[in-house]
Amino acid sequence: MTILLPLLLLFAAISGTAVVLVRDPNRQVFAIAANGLVLTILFDALQAPDVALSELAVGTAAVPLLFLVALMAVRANASGEEP
């Protein structure tokens, strides 16, 4: 457990930095989902299963899905199609 926690914190920092540095919106959505998954594992390692489940549902699934739907709607509107 002593090496696991710093390693997970490092992964959280790397994935958070990747979210900021990725320029393509589609890839950024997947980086957000990966960050949510890393945070889920970190919360589980910190023995906070309720927070981990919330992060899994919201940060890994719901928010990236909503961003993808919004991106599809914006692109469909920009090309002249009806959503």
C-alpha positions as CSV (number, residue, x, y, z in Angstrom):
1,M,0.0,0.0,0.0
2,T,2.9,2.3,0.6
3,I,4.0,2.4,-3.1
4,L,0.4,2.2,-4.5
5,L,-0.8,5.6,-3.2
6,P,2.1,7.7,-4.5
7,L,1.8,5.9,-7.8
8,L,-1.9,6.6,-8.1
9,L,-1.3,10.2,-7.2
10,L,1.3,10.4,-10.0
11,F,-1.2,8.9,-12.4
12,A,-3.8,11.4,-11.3
13,A,-1.4,14.2,-11.9
14,I,-0.4,12.9,-15.3
15,S,-4.0,12.3,-16.5
16,G,-5.1,15.7,-15.2
17,T,-2.2,17.3,-17.2
18,A,-3.2,15.3,-20.2
19,V,-6.7,16.7,-20.1
20,V,-5.4,20.2,-20.2
21,L,-2.7,19.6,-22.9
22,V,-4.8,17.6,-25.4
23,R,-6.1,20.0,-28.1
24,D,-8.5,17.8,-30.0
25,P,-12.0,17.9,-28.4
26,N,-12.7,14.2,-29.1
27,R,-9.4,13.1,-27.5
28,Q,-9.9,15.5,-24.7
29,V,-13.2,13.8,-23.8
30,F,-11.4,10.4,-23.6
31,A,-8.7,12.0,-21.5
32,I,-11.4,13.2,-19.1
33,A,-12.8,9.7,-18.9
34,A,-9.4,8.3,-18.2
35,N,-8.9,10.9,-15.5
36,G,-12.2,9.9,-13.9
37,L,-11.1,6.2,-14.0
38,V,-7.8,7.0,-12.3
39,L,-9.6,9.1,-9.7
40,T,-12.0,6.2,-9.1
41,I,-9.1,3.8,-8.5
42,L,-7.5,6.4,-6.2
43,F,-10.6,6.9,-4.1
44,D,-11.0,3.1,-3.9
45,A,-7.4,2.8,-2.6
46,L,-8.1,5.6,-0.1
47,Q,-11.0,3.4,1.2
48,A,-13.8,5.7,0.1
49,P,-16.1,3.4,-1.9
50,D,-19.0,5.8,-2.0
51,V,-16.9,8.5,-3.6
52,A,-15.3,6.0,-5.9
53,L,-18.7,4.9,-7.2
54,S,-19.9,8.4,-7.6
55,E,-16.7,9.3,-9.6
56,L,-17.2,6.2,-11.7
57,A,-20.7,7.1,-12.6
58,V,-20.2,10.9,-13.1
59,G,-16.6,11.4,-14.0
60,T,-16.0,8.4,-16.1
61,A,-19.4,7.8,-17.8
62,A,-21.9,10.7,-17.6
63,V,-19.8,13.8,-18.2
64,P,-17.8,12.4,-21.1
65,L,-21.0,11.1,-22.7
66,L,-22.6,14.5,-22.4
67,F,-19.6,16.2,-23.9
68,L,-19.6,13.7,-26.8
69,V,-23.3,14.4,-27.4
70,A,-22.7,18.2,-27.3
71,L,-19.8,17.9,-29.7
72,M,-21.9,15.9,-32.1
73,A,-24.7,18.5,-31.9
74,V,-22.3,21.4,-32.5
75,R,-20.7,19.6,-35.5
76,A,-24.1,18.7,-37.0
77,N,-25.2,22.3,-36.6
78,A,-22.0,23.6,-38.2
79,S,-22.5,21.4,-41.2
80,G,-26.1,22.6,-41.7
81,E,-27.8,19.4,-40.6
82,E,-30.6,19.3,-38.0
83,P,-29.7,17.5,-34.8
